[in-house]
């Protein structure tokens, strides 16, 4: 999970990522770090949000690939 959070944090700090995408990524990082639900639920919610982000036509292709990398890391997390 830390690897995925690190990947997402680097994306949220990059100026080439559109502002609305950076906000969604920061919200996703916050939800991943929130301990109110189980690890698997947090990962599943983050995957869902990140999948929606990759569907945005305004996202640069490099950012999309980076998000897919974070999603593949999150997919390995189970309860």
Backbone as JSON, one array per atom type, in Angstrom:
{
  "sequence": "XXXXXXXXXXXXXXXXXXXXXXXXXXXXXXXXXXXXXXXXXXXXXXXXXXXXXXXXXXXXXXXXXXXXXXXXXXXXXXX",
  "N": [[0.82, -1.18, 0.0], [1.99, 1.21, 0.71], [3.68, 1.71, -1.42], [1.89, 2.26, -3.5], [0.66, 4.57, -2.45], [2.86, 6.27, -2.4], [3.4, 6.5, -5.15], [1.05, 7.76, -6.0], [1.24, 10.13, -4.52], [3.47, 11.35, -5.68], [2.41, 11.88, -8.17], [0.4, 13.7, -7.49], [1.85, 15.91, -6.87], [2.96, 16.77, -9.17], [3.2, 19.17, -11.7], [2.3, 18.75, -14.26], [0.08, 17.22, -14.17], [-3.4, 17.59, -14.42], [-5.3, 19.99, -12.49], [-7.82, 19.22, -11.37], [-7.6, 16.46, -11.4], [-5.42, 16.09, -9.72], [-6.59, 16.88, -7.29], [-8.53, 14.86, -6.92], [-6.82, 12.68, -6.68], [-5.43, 13.34, -4.34], [-7.57, 13.19, -2.54], [-8.07, 10.46, -2.72], [-5.7, 9.43, -1.66], [-5.97, 10.32, 0.97], [-8.21, 8.81, 1.75], [-7.12, 6.27, 1.62], [-5.32, 6.36, 3.71], [-6.94, 6.58, 5.9], [-7.99, 5.01, 8.8], [-10.49, 3.98, 9.4], [-11.88, 1.97, 8.1], [-11.47, -1.42, 6.82], [-8.38, -2.66, 5.39], [-8.65, -3.9, 2.88], [-11.13, -2.89, 1.99], [-10.59, -0.15, 1.82], [-8.63, -0.22, -0.19], [-10.16, -1.25, -2.33], [-12.06, 0.8, -2.68], [-10.35, 2.88, -3.41], [-9.31, 1.88, -5.8], [-11.61, 1.91, -7.37], [-12.14, 4.69, -7.51], [-9.77, 5.57, -8.76], [-10.0, 4.24, -11.19], [-12.14, 5.59, -12.32], [-10.91, 8.05, -12.65], [-9.03, 7.48, -14.64], [-10.64, 7.3, -16.84], [-11.15, 9.83, -17.63], [-11.04, 12.08, -20.29], [-9.24, 14.19, -20.4], [-6.92, 13.6, -19.08], [-3.41, 13.26, -19.09], [-1.54, 10.85, -21.02], [0.72, 9.73, -19.78], [0.17, 10.14, -17.08], [-2.08, 8.54, -16.82], [-1.01, 5.97, -17.21], [0.66, 5.83, -15.0], [-1.23, 5.89, -12.94], [-2.48, 3.46, -13.45], [-0.43, 1.77, -12.73], [-0.35, 2.19, -9.95], [-2.88, 1.19, -9.35], [-2.56, -1.52, -10.0], [-0.83, -2.28, -7.98], [-2.46, -1.86, -5.73], [-4.42, -3.77, -6.22], [-3.38, -6.13, -5.35], [-3.83, -6.23, -2.68], [-5.45, -7.75, -0.02], [-8.06, -8.55, 2.34]],
  "CA": [[0.0, 0.0, 0.0], [2.86, 2.39, 0.76], [4.19, 1.95, -2.77], [0.81, 2.91, -4.24], [0.51, 5.91, -1.91], [4.01, 7.04, -2.88], [3.18, 6.77, -6.57], [-0.01, 8.75, -6.1], [1.73, 11.41, -3.99], [4.34, 11.98, -6.68], [1.52, 12.41, -9.21], [-0.34, 14.86, -6.98], [2.79, 17.04, -6.75], [3.47, 17.09, -10.5], [2.42, 20.25, -12.31], [1.76, 18.32, -15.55], [-1.21, 16.6, -13.9], [-4.43, 18.62, -14.28], [-5.66, 20.34, -11.12], [-8.94, 18.42, -10.88], [-7.08, 15.1, -11.2], [-4.6, 16.15, -8.5], [-7.49, 16.91, -6.14], [-9.09, 13.51, -6.75], [-5.75, 11.8, -6.21], [-5.2, 13.66, -2.92], [-8.69, 12.62, -1.8], [-7.86, 9.01, -2.7], [-4.62, 9.18, -0.7], [-6.56, 10.5, 2.3], [-9.07, 7.66, 2.07], [-6.24, 5.11, 1.85], [-4.66, 6.52, 5.0], [-7.96, 6.6, 6.94], [-8.05, 3.68, 9.41], [-11.84, 3.67, 9.85], [-12.35, 0.73, 7.46], [-10.41, -2.41, 6.64], [-7.41, -2.4, 4.34], [-9.22, -4.34, 1.61], [-12.2, -1.95, 1.6], [-9.93, 1.09, 1.4], [-8.0, -0.48, -1.49], [-11.21, -1.38, -3.34], [-12.6, 2.14, -2.93], [-9.33, 3.64, -4.14], [-9.27, 1.34, -7.17], [-12.8, 2.42, -8.06], [-11.93, 6.11, -7.79], [-8.7, 5.71, -9.74], [-10.52, 3.79, -12.47], [-12.92, 6.71, -12.84], [-9.97, 9.1, -13.08], [-8.4, 7.1, -15.91], [-11.62, 7.45, -17.92], [-11.21, 11.25, -17.99], [-10.31, 12.3, -21.55], [-8.24, 15.26, -20.26], [-5.73, 13.16, -18.35], [-2.29, 12.91, -19.96], [-1.33, 9.4, -21.1], [1.71, 9.34, -18.78], [-0.52, 10.07, -15.8], [-2.96, 7.37, -16.87], [-0.18, 4.77, -17.01], [1.11, 5.86, -13.61], [-2.38, 5.49, -12.12], [-2.65, 2.01, -13.64], [0.6, 1.13, -11.92], [-0.82, 2.23, -8.56], [-4.02, 0.28, -9.26], [-2.08, -2.91, -9.96], [-0.3, -2.5, -6.64], [-3.6, -1.95, -4.82], [-5.18, -4.98, -6.5], [-2.78, -7.27, -4.64], [-4.18, -6.12, -1.26], [-6.64, -8.5, 0.38], [-8.33, -8.5, 3.79]],
  "C": [[0.87, 1.25, 0.0], [3.42, 2.74, -0.61], [3.14, 2.69, -3.6], [0.62, 4.35, -3.77], [1.65, 6.8, -2.39], [3.87, 7.43, -4.34], [2.14, 7.86, -6.75], [0.44, 10.11, -5.59], [2.63, 12.11, -5.0], [3.5, 12.56, -7.82], [0.81, 13.67, -8.75], [0.54, 16.1, -6.86], [3.35, 17.48, -8.1], [2.58, 18.14, -11.16], [1.84, 19.84, -13.67], [0.41, 17.61, -15.39], [-2.26, 17.69, -13.74], [-4.89, 18.79, -12.83], [-6.8, 19.47, -10.57], [-8.52, 16.97, -10.61], [-6.23, 15.06, -9.93], [-5.46, 16.15, -7.26], [-8.08, 15.53, -5.87], [-8.05, 12.53, -6.22], [-5.46, 12.07, -4.74], [-6.33, 13.12, -2.05], [-8.54, 11.1, -1.67], [-6.76, 8.65, -1.71], [-5.16, 9.3, 0.72], [-7.42, 9.31, 2.69], [-8.24, 6.4, 2.31], [-5.59, 5.17, 3.23], [-5.63, 6.52, 6.17], [-8.14, 5.18, 7.49], [-9.45, 3.27, 9.82], [-12.42, 2.41, 9.22], [-11.16, -0.19, 7.21], [-9.54, -2.07, 5.43], [-7.97, -2.77, 2.97], [-10.29, -3.4, 1.09], [-11.59, -0.65, 1.11], [-9.29, 0.92, 0.03], [-9.05, -0.56, -2.59], [-11.83, -0.03, -3.69], [-11.62, 2.99, -3.74], [-9.24, 3.18, -5.59], [-10.44, 1.88, -7.98], [-12.62, 3.89, -8.45], [-10.86, 6.31, -8.86], [-9.14, 5.25, -11.12], [-11.35, 4.89, -13.12], [-12.01, 7.82, -13.36], [-9.37, 8.74, -14.44], [-9.35, 7.22, -17.1], [-11.74, 8.9, -18.39], [-10.41, 11.49, -19.27], [-9.22, 13.37, -21.45], [-6.96, 14.83, -19.57], [-4.62, 12.8, -19.35], [-2.02, 11.39, -19.93], [-0.3, 8.93, -20.06], [1.05, 9.21, -17.41], [-1.43, 8.85, -15.73], [-2.16, 6.09, -16.59], [0.32, 4.7, -15.57], [-0.02, 5.45, -12.66], [-2.61, 3.99, -12.25], [-1.62, 1.23, -12.83], [0.19, 1.08, -10.45], [-1.99, 1.28, -8.37], [-3.56, -1.16, -9.19], [-1.46, -3.25, -8.61], [-1.43, -2.68, -5.63], [-4.4, -3.24, -5.01], [-4.62, -6.19, -5.76], [-3.15, -7.28, -3.16], [-5.49, -6.87, -1.01], [-6.83, -8.33, 1.88], [-7.72, -9.67, 4.5]]
}
